[in-house]
Amino acid sequence: MRNLTLLTDFYELTMMQAYHHAQETTGTGQWAVFDMFYRENPSGNSYAVAAGLAQLIEYVKNIRFEDADIEYLRSTGAFNEPFLAYLRNFRFTGDIYAVPEGTVVFPNEPLVRVSAPLAEGQFIETALLNIINHQSLIATKAARVCWAAKGDRVLEFGLRRAQGPDAGIYGARAAMIGGCHGTSNVLAGQLFDVPVRGTHAHSWIMSFDDELSAFRSYAALYPGACILLVDTYDTLKSGVPNAIKVFEEMKARNIPLSMYGIRLDSGDLAYLSKRARIMLDEAGFTDAMISASSDLDEHLITELKAQGAKITLWGVGTNLITSKENPAFGGVYKMAALSEGGKPWVPKIKISENPAKVTNPGVKKVFRLYDTQTGKMKADLIALADEHLNPMENLTIFDPLATWKRMTLPAKSYTVRELLEPVFKDGVCVYPTLSVNEIRTYAETERDTLWDEHKRLSFPQLMPIDLSQELYNLKQMMIAQARS
């Protein structure tokens, strides 16, 4: 386990020193509540998939300023000895609430809520954002790709194009949460106990005198997973006929053809897959798989399916592991409340000329509302932490920016779920450890609660994300006070 304690922005430490100095001077400690949320869905989606909580937990558990860290900070000349002495025994002692990994989430609602001594809550900001932003981005991209595949298996093949080892490893993890069925990343497979998959490269074919010999040798080594890359020389005149010949030889020797087929990595994938399907079927190999790679993303997969491509296994690399069209998630971390000397929480708000950037004040929770009959999501309601909903009563919710847009949910027509769950209490982790495969299954059920209109790749219907009347009133009052 690497020591990630110094995985932070310099100003987090300078602010911590200022907080520490103020506390030493006044003798009064401050606690703060911070919300991590995002303002805009990535890639034009209507939702995002929360991911990265397990790595956040690991980070928080292992925050330790070691001697080398202290010495490095001393060498910068920015920190005094009392503060460096404080860091020697620094541990996170606060509370963290978060939505479970794999949860479908929406803009402006807290994904993580931190309640801690001010210096502690401030310090974990950078690493928290780094971890949650990256994995949520890739999990969301994977969900889009898997939706486009319409039930076909999708494999994550992006390690060699990822922005470094960590992005490849944790990107593969996030891709699995988003719906992928396996990864080419062997280290990710080992670390997270997820399926690893792969075939062979063009160099394998080129290392033999001829394509047929390469296919035969590969089939002899991997008869139970014989996917042959057929586009090294000529897909339809050489690759597919040679693959068929190998399959016929295996069949003649009574070798079970369980997982077998071809892979296309270039050319017109729609045309080539349709022609290859005819050739395989005419040879009697109707259950042979046709897989494809070659710079795929959700848009190209959608187009290929619309053109009748006969591909049933998709290897998606660069565009998935980098979320190429939207390379940043944009999550932020904002103070929402402050308490001094154990006094009640005082709500805090950040004002902006851009209405969308005005933060929601106070200690908050998120209610998810489901339609009783269908189990589908109706809306999310951000409320203050002491509020409660009774599904036996009518509930009217409204758009906080366009307040005339209102919806009344009749009593008994909806059910309620609180999204934020306890992760740390008094610095101790209370959250259960789940495998990536368990999280993936949960994420799939989460996406099933979305209406199809919310899953469209382009111009999807947006989910209502509203404020409770009490929170809305508090926000308007604080805006008026700040402007007066």
Protein Blocks (a to p, Z undefined) as FASTA:
>chain_A
ZZfklmccfklmmmmmmmmmmmmmnopacddddddddfbdghhiabdcdehjlmmmmmmm
mgccdfklmmmmmmnopacfklmmmmmmgccfbdcddddehiacdehiafbdcdddfklm
mmmmmmmmmmmmmmmmmmmmmmmmmmmnnopacddfklmmpgcjklmmmmmmmmmmnopa
bdfblklmmmnopacdddddfklmmmpmbfklmmmmmmmmmmmlcccdfklmommlmmmm
mmmmmmmmmmmnopacfbgcdddfedjfklmmmmmmmmmmmnopambccddeehiafklm
mmmmmnopabfbdcdfklmmnommlmbgoiacddfbdceehiacdddddddfblklpcce
djddddddddfklopafbdcdddfkbccdfkbccddddfklmmlccdddehiaccddfbd
cfbgghiacbdcddfklmmmmmmmmmmmpcfklmpfghpacddddddfklmmmmmmmmmm
mmZZ
